Amino acid sequence: MTDTLAPTVDAVPTERRVVTAIPGPRSTELHARRTAVVSAGVSSALPVYIERAHGAILVDVDGNAFVDLGAGIGVTTVGHTIDTVVEAAREQLGDVLHTLFTITPYEEYVRVCELLAQHTPGDFAKKSVLVNSGAEAVENGVKIARKYTGRNGIAVLEHAYHGRTNLTMAMNFKASPYSTGFGPFAGDVYRAPNSYPLHDGLSGADAAKRTITYLEKTVGASDLACLVVEPIQGEGGFMVPADGYLPALQEWCTANGVVFIADEIQSGMARTGAYFASEHFGLVPDLVLSAKGIAGGLPLAGVTGRAEIMDASQPGGLGGTFGGNPVACAAAIAVFEHIESEGLLAAAKRIEGVLKPALLELQKRFPIIAEVRGIGAMIAIEFADPATHEPLAEVPGTVAAYAAQQGVLVLTAGTYGNVIRFLPSLAITDEQLRDAVGVIGDALAAI
Ligand SMILES: *Cc1c(COP(=O)(O)O)cnc(C)c1O
């Protein structure tokens, strides 16, 4: 895959192209500078330094082009540097950069809240608060649920990931690397068993019974403010819960006055072929958390939900200096428009239609693939020893390293580190996808 390209390219190509060793000399140089000044606590999965990007392609400082199957962990869901999104942000840059919505408001914030009210599940009056990051959305969701219910307890599920702030560290399943050594942690967080069909073999009803029994016995519904669930768990490994599991949890929450919060930070914003993955399970969450894909790459997040819950907070209780920045809001409005005008819900289904069969073919060739799962452009493969069912934690990293050398960027995931996740942008073409899966197949054949 090498050709005679100049070390850097102006236009972003439409296919992968490897012109140097990976990482190349310029990336290696930058990495040395980085190591001197960037905290060791911030790591990079693939230390190639990116200079430009478009659609589903990243170009590094050495002129290598990568097919991007990670989209910055599901952030550039509409694609990198989509013209209408860039234009909207650029225009806003010249108008106003910041006022602080809690001092003097502006229309773009209001418009984003209108769009969130329109596109989140449920046909009732909804309101939102906009913040800067996913973890901040989780924190605000919990604050709002506590204020509304007058209760303290937070229920989360095994294998969950909710962020890196103090409260969200306590809500994560996995200690390493997220919280090891960073305590003390917030209390009143209760972690219930989830539905993980490949591992527990339970029906949705049985898994829900197990979750609910756990919460009733270890906390008691009357002490719970909220249950926070990712409809499809992200960092945990894209587990799709068994049929009926999530609706049973929601029903229990509703019956017991527990606020049902869907953390759609990774699964939302058209990624699964619906605006929010909750729709696939017939869920109508009380609160929906969005972030990652909402503004095409600019930092923005939100909590959206039932007006009476969202209005429980005293004025001044919610907000923050940068929350709902005008440029990020302008980009988000363009993202919603782009999803509609380009039919991106259908694009997510198209991607599933290419990716799933291709990965199922790989599963036939490589029995270490224990499962292919996911919805839309949120698909994963989990690796296990076919005889012992033990997780094969070394495989995803080896495959990702091989793929990087060939110009394909793919991410790993999973509590046991034995999952490869595919969350490409919805701009990726069938050709780019098939080519990338071919590389994954070559990688598996090589190990
Ligand atoms: C990424 C993520 C978060 C945290 O978002 P940040 O913007 O990194 O703070 C929370 N929940 C889920 C499901 C996520 O995928």
Ligand as a Chemical Component Dictionary entry (heavy atoms), coordinates in Angstrom:
data_LIG
# 
_chem_comp.id                   LIG 
_chem_comp.type                 NON-POLYMER 
_chem_comp.pdbx_formal_charge   0 
_chem_comp.three_letter_code    LIG 
# 
loop_
_chem_comp_atom.comp_id 
_chem_comp_atom.atom_id 
_chem_comp_atom.alt_atom_id 
_chem_comp_atom.type_symbol 
_chem_comp_atom.charge 
_chem_comp_atom.model_Cartn_x 
_chem_comp_atom.model_Cartn_y 
_chem_comp_atom.model_Cartn_z 
_chem_comp_atom.pdbx_ordinal 
LIG C1 C1 C 0 -17.626 8.828  26.521 1  
LIG C2 C2 C 0 -18.729 8.472  27.436 2  
LIG C3 C3 C 0 -18.981 9.210  28.607 3  
LIG C4 C4 C 0 -18.080 10.337 29.055 4  
LIG O1 O1 O 0 -18.043 11.374 28.132 5  
LIG P1 P1 P 0 -16.835 12.449 28.196 6  
LIG O2 O2 O 0 -17.233 13.486 27.169 7  
LIG O3 O3 O 0 -15.599 11.720 27.838 8  
LIG O4 O4 O 0 -16.810 12.991 29.558 9  
LIG C5 C5 C 0 -20.069 8.860  29.379 10 
LIG N1 N1 N 0 -20.876 7.845  29.017 11 
LIG C6 C6 C 0 -20.671 7.131  27.898 12 
LIG C7 C7 C 0 -21.619 6.034  27.542 13 
LIG C8 C8 C 0 -19.592 7.402  27.083 14 
LIG O5 O5 O 0 -19.364 6.667  25.989 15 
# 
loop_
_chem_comp_bond.comp_id 
_chem_comp_bond.atom_id_1 
_chem_comp_bond.atom_id_2 
_chem_comp_bond.value_order 
_chem_comp_bond.pdbx_ordinal 
LIG C1 C2 SING 1  
LIG C2 C3 SING 2  
LIG C2 C8 DOUB 3  
LIG C3 C4 SING 4  
LIG C3 C5 DOUB 5  
LIG C4 O1 SING 6  
LIG O1 P1 SING 7  
LIG P1 O2 DOUB 8  
LIG P1 O3 SING 9  
LIG P1 O4 SING 10 
LIG C5 N1 SING 11 
LIG N1 C6 DOUB 12 
LIG C6 C7 SING 13 
LIG C6 C8 SING 14 
LIG C8 O5 SING 15 
# 
